[in-house]
């Protein structure tokens, strides 16, 4: 991505300077993923939970007029969800068929990784694409924890920290993009290093690291991937609740409901 495009995406050099280190990295990944999806077209409407980075939210300011939506229930600007939504329905109507997520999962599959790691790659940025931008590894892990193997959610949580910590021995150098966009003195917050060190000494370290490895090379506009390629892996490794995502009383049900009804006022 061209640096000028990135600055436009975040709202200018002043907006970029006001971000902390972790927010800058999240913004860059989000901008690159959006550029990739824009290039391929076929984007779908999704939950505008976090309206940062230049998204138009002018309808929220000032007195409401006819045609503006601040209400309870379904937002007519978005596709309506069913009474018992599944993960595949969320991909269709809220998450979107993100080229970056699909490419990450494809690369993991080509590299012969276990199915649960392929699923982790498919879901690793689910928070960025559908829920909220900041601390996306932590929010993403919370979203999926009740429905996947514990190793999958753990890997999604700690890939956020490990992306800042190079490990040349396993094929993960420090991303050149971070140096190019943020400078050689760029450092994330201390909690990132703390969590990264914890992850380095955990039995599932390579699971989270594989997300990083298969993440950084997954922004190729010439690669076409379909969600259908992973339907079988999802079926074997994801547990859709009988009541539907958002209605099963899990610790993250409210987060899925927020994506269903993103503009509810209460």
C-alpha positions as CSV (number, residue, x, y, z in Angstrom):
1,X,0.0,0.0,0.0
2,X,1.2,3.5,-0.9
3,X,2.0,5.6,2.2
4,X,-0.1,8.4,0.9
5,X,-3.1,6.1,0.6
6,X,-2.5,4.9,4.2
7,X,-2.4,8.5,5.5
8,X,-5.7,9.2,3.8
9,X,-7.2,6.1,5.2
10,X,-6.3,7.0,8.8
11,X,-7.3,10.7,8.4
12,X,-3.9,12.3,7.8
13,X,-0.5,12.6,9.4
14,X,-1.9,14.2,12.5
15,X,-4.3,11.3,13.1
16,X,-1.5,8.8,12.6
17,X,0.7,10.7,15.1
18,X,-2.0,10.6,17.7
19,X,-2.3,6.8,17.6
20,X,-0.3,4.6,19.9
21,X,2.0,2.0,18.4
22,X,-0.4,-0.9,18.5
23,X,-3.2,1.2,17.0
24,X,-0.9,2.1,14.1
25,X,-0.2,-1.5,13.3
26,X,-3.9,-2.4,13.5
27,X,-4.7,0.5,11.2
28,X,-2.1,-0.6,8.7
29,X,-3.4,-4.2,8.6
30,X,-7.0,-2.9,8.3
31,X,-6.1,-0.5,5.5
32,X,-4.2,-3.2,3.5
33,X,-7.1,-5.7,3.9
34,X,-9.6,-3.0,2.8
35,X,-7.5,-2.1,-0.2
36,X,-7.3,-5.8,-1.2
37,X,-11.0,-6.2,-0.9
38,X,-11.7,-3.0,-2.8
39,X,-9.5,-4.2,-5.6
40,X,-11.5,-7.5,-5.8
41,X,-14.9,-5.8,-5.4
42,X,-17.6,-8.0,-4.0
43,X,-17.5,-6.2,-0.6
44,X,-20.6,-6.6,1.6
45,X,-22.0,-4.4,4.3
46,X,-20.8,-5.2,7.8
47,X,-21.2,-4.0,11.3
48,X,-19.8,-0.4,11.8
49,X,-19.0,-1.0,15.4
50,X,-15.9,1.1,15.5
51,X,-16.3,4.0,13.1
52,X,-12.7,5.1,13.0
53,X,-10.4,5.7,10.1
54,X,-12.5,8.0,8.0
55,X,-15.8,6.0,8.0
56,X,-18.7,8.4,7.6
57,X,-20.7,8.7,10.8
58,X,-22.2,12.2,10.1
59,X,-25.7,10.8,10.5
60,X,-24.9,10.3,14.3
61,X,-24.4,14.0,14.9
62,X,-27.0,16.7,15.4
63,X,-30.8,16.3,15.3
64,X,-32.2,13.1,13.7
65,X,-34.0,13.5,10.5
66,X,-36.1,11.2,8.4
67,X,-34.0,8.5,6.8
68,X,-31.5,8.3,9.7
69,X,-31.4,5.1,11.8
70,X,-30.8,5.2,15.5
71,X,-33.2,2.6,16.9
72,X,-33.7,-0.9,18.3
73,X,-33.7,-3.9,16.0
74,X,-32.7,-4.6,12.5
75,X,-30.8,-1.8,10.6
76,X,-32.3,-1.8,7.0
77,X,-28.9,-0.7,5.6
78,X,-27.5,-4.2,6.4
79,X,-28.6,-7.7,5.3
80,X,-31.1,-9.2,7.8
81,X,-29.8,-12.0,9.9
82,X,-31.9,-15.2,10.5
83,X,-33.3,-16.2,13.9
84,X,-30.5,-18.8,14.3
85,X,-27.4,-17.4,12.6
86,X,-24.3,-19.5,11.9
87,X,-20.7,-18.6,11.3
88,X,-21.2,-18.9,7.5
89,X,-24.1,-16.5,7.7
90,X,-22.0,-14.0,9.6
91,X,-19.4,-14.3,6.8
92,X,-22.0,-13.6,4.2
93,X,-23.8,-10.7,6.0
94,X,-21.4,-9.1,8.5
95,X,-17.8,-10.3,8.4
96,X,-17.6,-10.3,4.6
97,X,-15.6,-12.7,2.4
98,X,-12.3,-10.9,3.4
99,X,-9.6,-11.7,0.8
100,X,-7.0,-11.3,3.5
101,X,-8.5,-13.9,5.8
102,X,-9.2,-16.3,3.0
103,X,-5.6,-15.9,1.7
104,X,-4.2,-16.5,5.1
105,X,-6.2,-19.7,5.5
106,X,-5.2,-20.8,2.0
107,X,-1.5,-20.3,2.7
108,X,-1.8,-22.3,5.9
109,X,-3.5,-25.1,4.0
110,X,-0.8,-25.1,1.3
111,X,1.8,-25.2,4.1
112,X,0.3,-28.4,5.4
113,X,-0.8,-27.1,8.8
114,X,-3.4,-28.8,10.9
115,X,-7.1,-27.9,10.3
116,X,-7.5,-26.1,13.5
117,X,-4.6,-23.8,12.6
118,X,-6.1,-23.2,9.2
119,X,-9.3,-22.2,11.0
120,X,-7.3,-19.9,13.3
121,X,-5.8,-18.2,10.2
122,X,-9.3,-17.9,8.7
123,X,-10.6,-16.2,11.9
124,X,-7.5,-14.3,13.1
125,X,-8.7,-10.8,12.1
126,X,-12.4,-11.5,12.6
127,X,-12.6,-8.6,15.1
128,X,-11.0,-6.1,12.8
129,X,-13.3,-7.0,9.9
130,X,-16.6,-7.2,11.8
131,X,-16.4,-5.9,15.4
132,X,-13.7,-3.4,16.6
133,X,-10.3,-2.3,15.5
134,X,-8.1,-2.1,18.6
135,X,-6.7,-5.1,20.4
136,X,-8.1,-7.3,17.7
137,X,-6.3,-10.4,18.8
138,X,-7.9,-10.3,22.2
139,X,-11.4,-9.4,21.0
140,X,-11.2,-12.0,18.3
141,X,-10.3,-14.7,20.7
142,X,-13.2,-13.7,23.0
143,X,-15.6,-13.9,20.0
144,X,-14.7,-17.4,19.0
145,X,-13.6,-19.1,22.4
146,X,-16.9,-20.9,23.1
147,X,-17.0,-22.5,19.6
148,X,-13.5,-23.7,18.9
149,X,-10.7,-25.8,20.4
150,X,-8.9,-23.8,23.1
151,X,-5.7,-23.8,21.1
152,X,-7.5,-21.9,18.2
153,X,-8.6,-19.0,20.4
154,X,-5.3,-18.9,22.3
155,X,-3.4,-18.6,19.0
156,X,-5.7,-15.8,17.8
157,X,-5.2,-13.9,21.1
158,X,-1.4,-14.1,21.1
159,X,-0.7,-13.6,17.4
160,X,-1.3,-9.8,18.1
161,X,1.7,-9.7,20.3
162,X,3.9,-12.1,18.4
163,X,3.7,-10.1,15.2
164,X,6.0,-7.5,16.8
165,X,8.5,-10.1,18.0
166,X,10.7,-11.6,15.2
167,X,11.8,-15.2,15.2
168,X,14.1,-15.8,12.3
169,X,14.6,-19.5,13.3
170,X,11.0,-20.3,12.3
171,X,10.8,-17.9,9.3
172,X,9.3,-14.8,10.8
173,X,11.5,-11.7,10.5
174,X,10.3,-8.3,11.8
175,X,7.8,-7.0,9.2
176,X,9.5,-4.6,6.8
177,X,6.2,-2.7,6.5
178,X,6.4,-1.7,10.2
179,X,9.8,-0.1,9.5
180,X,8.6,1.5,6.3
181,X,5.4,3.0,7.7
182,X,6.3,3.7,11.3
183,X,10.1,4.1,11.4
184,X,13.0,2.1,12.9
185,X,12.3,3.4,16.5
186,X,8.7,2.1,16.4
187,X,7.8,0.2,19.7
188,X,4.5,-1.2,20.9
189,X,3.2,-0.8,24.4
190,X,4.8,-2.9,27.2
191,X,1.9,-5.2,27.5
192,X,2.6,-6.4,24.0
193,X,6.1,-7.5,24.9
194,X,4.9,-9.0,28.2
195,X,2.3,-11.1,26.4
196,X,4.7,-11.9,23.6
197,X,7.2,-13.3,26.1
198,X,4.6,-15.4,27.8
199,X,3.5,-16.8,24.4
200,X,7.2,-17.6,23.5
201,X,7.3,-20.0,26.4
202,X,3.9,-21.6,25.9
203,X,3.2,-25.1,24.5
204,X,1.1,-23.5,21.7
205,X,3.7,-20.9,20.7
206,X,4.0,-22.2,17.2
207,X,0.2,-22.2,16.7
208,X,0.1,-18.4,17.3
209,X,3.3,-17.9,15.4
210,X,1.9,-19.7,12.4
211,X,-0.8,-17.1,12.2
212,X,1.8,-14.4,12.0
213,X,3.8,-16.4,9.3
214,X,0.7,-17.0,7.2
215,X,-0.6,-13.4,7.8
216,X,2.1,-11.2,6.5
217,X,2.2,-12.7,3.0
218,X,-1.6,-12.7,2.5
219,X,-2.2,-9.4,0.6
220,X,-1.9,-10.6,-3.0
221,X,-4.4,-9.0,-5.3
222,X,-3.8,-11.7,-7.9
223,X,-4.9,-14.6,-5.6
224,X,-8.5,-15.7,-5.7
225,X,-9.9,-17.7,-2.8
226,X,-13.5,-18.7,-2.0
227,X,-15.0,-19.3,1.5
228,X,-16.4,-22.5,0.1
229,X,-12.9,-23.9,0.0
230,X,-13.0,-24.0,3.8
231,X,-16.6,-25.2,4.4
232,X,-15.4,-28.7,5.4
233,X,-12.8,-27.4,7.8
234,X,-15.3,-25.1,9.4
235,X,-17.8,-27.9,9.7
236,X,-15.3,-30.1,11.5
237,X,-13.7,-27.5,13.7
238,X,-16.4,-24.9,14.5
239,X,-19.4,-25.6,16.8
240,X,-22.4,-23.5,15.8
241,X,-24.8,-23.4,18.8
242,X,-28.2,-24.8,18.3
243,X,-29.8,-21.5,19.4
244,X,-27.7,-19.5,16.9
245,X,-24.7,-17.3,17.4
246,X,-25.8,-14.5,19.8
247,X,-28.6,-16.4,21.4
248,X,-26.9,-19.3,23.2
249,X,-26.0,-17.5,26.4
250,X,-22.2,-17.9,25.9
251,X,-19.7,-15.4,27.4
252,X,-19.4,-13.8,23.9
253,X,-23.1,-14.0,22.8
254,X,-23.5,-10.3,23.4
255,X,-20.6,-9.6,21.0
256,X,-22.3,-11.6,18.2
257,X,-25.6,-9.8,19.0
258,X,-23.8,-6.5,18.6
259,X,-22.8,-7.5,15.1
260,X,-26.4,-8.5,14.4
261,X,-27.8,-5.2,15.6
262,X,-24.9,-2.8,15.4
263,X,-26.8,0.4,15.8
264,X,-29.1,-0.4,18.7
265,X,-29.2,2.6,21.0
266,X,-29.4,0.6,24.3
